[in-house]
Amino acid sequence: MEPTLLALDTATETMALALIVPGGVQTRLMPGGAAASAQLIPAVLSLLADADVEMRQLDAIAFGQGPGAFTGLRTACAVAQGLAFGIDRPVLAIDSLLLVADDAQAQQPLADDAALLHWVAMDARMDEVYAAAYGRRAAVWQRQVAPALYTLPALAERWRLQPPVRVAGSAISAFGARLPFGSAQAFAREHDRAAALARLAREAWSQRAQLDPAQALPLYLRDKVALTTAERAAQKAAAA
């Protein structure tokens, strides 16, 4: 029997929602960022009402655990945890970088091969990048390189030693030639983050990745979230 799942992600400037029910999926993409904390719960209630699904009918709640924007990760985690506790259901933690890889795969599918590196590189501000690499086997994603925070030179060196087959994510546009990726296919823009969220939520359920709501924790890769004025000036001088 297919599950009924609610999935939400606010790790980026786009808020993605998905409701998976037996026989269908409903998704929504909305502006996120600073607005996500105020808009997420009303958007969830609206999505459920439009589908005529009650909260207690859900089998689990999936959430984008990061890495990503600090406030966005806390918002998705807190909402998923609160809703799951309220209806005594498990949560499913979704890798927010994998959403980008899955979206690129949907845009232009590659044959399954766990050795093919699907790299995701997201602008983390302060001239740094959140990045990870994935492969696919039997239509299931496998993490090859865990999400980490890289400087531009460090990631470029990593790619030199282990070239990607494709690179997806906002860092492509943010950094341009400063982040060389050789002959890899580039996907600078996501097509449908909410659809990718729905696919990964369903995959997580099928892989029995349910967690107790108390284990709904965001994935933070950076303790420091802003540069001082002096650090910004030094960074600009170094770049010049």
N, C-alpha and C positions, 0 to 999 in steps of 0.2 A: 504494500500500500504506500502510495506517495505521501510524503510529509507535507504539512502546512508550515511554512517558514516565513518569518519576517526578517529582512536583512537591511542594515543601514551602515552608511559609511560617510564620515565627515572629515577625512584626513586631508582633503585638498580644498580648493576654492569651489569645488562642485559637490553638492550634497546629493548622494545617491541613495535611493530607497528601492526595495524590491519585495514583493509579496508572492511567494511561490505556493500555489494550491494545486491539488490533484487536477491535472489536465490543463494547467495554464500558469502564466506569470504576468504580473502587472508591475511596471517599473515607473519611477519618476526621477528626473534630474532637476535640481533646483540650485539657485545660488547658495553657496555655503559660506566659508570663511567666518567672519565675526557674527554673521546672522544665524549661523547654524544652531547655536545654543538656544535661541528664542524660537526658531522655526521647526526644529526637528520633531518635537512631540506633537504639535498640531498637524504636521505633515503625515506623521505615522497614523494618527487617528483618522485623518481624512482618507488615507489610502485604504485602511481597513473598512471604513464605512462605505466607500465606493464599491468595494468588493463584497460587501455584506458578510464580512468575516469578523467574529468577535475575538477579543484578545485570548480568551480561554481556549479557543480552537487551535491556537498555535502549538506546534510540537517543539519548536526551539526558536531562539532569536540569535541571528548572526550579526556580527559587528566588525567593522574594519578596525583592527587593533593597532595599525601603524606599520612602519614609521610614517610620520607626516607632521602636520601642524599641531603644536602642543595643545592648544585649546580645543581643536577639532577632535583629537584623540580622546581627551577627557570627556567631551560631550557624548561621543558615540558609546564609549565604555560605560559611562554613568547611566545613560538612558537604557541601554541593553540590559545592564545589570539590574536596574530598578524594575523594569518591566518583567524580567525573568523571575526575580524574587516574588513579584506580586502574583504571578500565575503559577509559580512552582514548576518552572520549565528550565531546561539547560540552555547554555549559550554555545555559539560556534564562533571561534576567533578566526577572522579572515586576514591574511597578509595583504595589507593595502598596496604593496608594490606588485604583488602577484595579480591584482586586479588590472594593472596596466599591461602586463605581459599577456593576460588572457584576452584583453581587448584587442591587442595587436594580432594575436592568433586568430581572432574572429574576423579581423579586417582582411588578413591574407594568411590562410592556413598553411602551416608547414607539416609535413609528415612527422608522425611521432618518432622521436629519437632522443633519448635522455642525454646524449652527448652533444646535441645542438644547444648552444648557450643562448637563451633568450634573456638578455640583460635589460634591466629597468634602471633608469637614472632620472631621479626627480630632483629639481632645484630645492636645496635645503637652505637657501640664502647664505650670506656671509662667505660666498665663493666656495661652498661645499655642496656635496651631492649625497642623497640617500640612494644607495644602489644595492642590487641583488641580482642573482642569475638563476634561471630555472630551465628545466628540461621536461619533456613529456614522454611518457611510456604508457601504452595501453589506454590512451585518452585521459590519463591522470597526470597532474603536474607534480614534479619532484623538485625540491629546492636543491640547487647545486652549490650556490654561494649564498650564505645567510645575509640578510639585510645588515648594512653597515653604513657608517658615515665616512665619506672620503673627501679629501681635498682633490682638486682637479688634477694635479700632477700624479697623485697616488692612483687615482682611477685610470688615468691614461696609461700608466705603467702596467697596471693590472691587465688592461686590455691588450697591451703590446705582448705580454707573456701568454695570454689566454684569449685570443681574439673572439669576439662575439659574432654570432650569426645574424642577429638583429638587436637593435637598441631601441627602446621605447621610453618616452617620458618627457617631462617638461624641461629637463636639463639640456636637451638638444637645442631648443630655441633660446634658452636662457644664456647658454655659454658658447654656442656656435663652434667655431674652429678651435677654441680653447679646450675643447673636449673631443679630440679626434677618435673616431671609431672605425677607421679604415673602410673596408668594403661592405661592412654590415648594413643590412636594410635598416632604414630609420623611420620611426613612427613618432613624430613630434606631437601629434594630437590624438587624444582618445576619441573613439567614435561613440561608444555607449557604455559608460562606466557602470550604470545600473544593471544592464544586461549581464555584464561580466560578474557583478556582485551576485546576481541570481544564480549563475552557473556555478560559481565557487561555493556558495552556500549549500547548494544541492550536493555538490561533490563532497564537501565536508561532512554532511549528514550521512552520505553513503559510506564514507570512510570511518564512521563511528567516532567522530572527533568532538562529541558533545562534552562540555565542561560544566561543572557546578558554577552557578552565577558568582560565587565568591572568588572564582579564579578568572573572572573577566578583568584582565589587566591590560592597559595600553603598552605598546612597545615604544619606549623612549630610547633614542640613540644619542641624544645630546642633553647635557645638563645646562649648558649655557645657551640662552635663546636670543641674545642680542649682543652686539658689539658696543663698546664705549665710543665716544666721539674721537678720542685719540686713536683707538684701534682702527676705526673706519678711515681716518686720515692716513695712517700708516699703510693700510691695505691699498688705498688709492695710489699712494706714492710708489709702492712696490709694483703695482700693475703698470704704472706709467713708465 
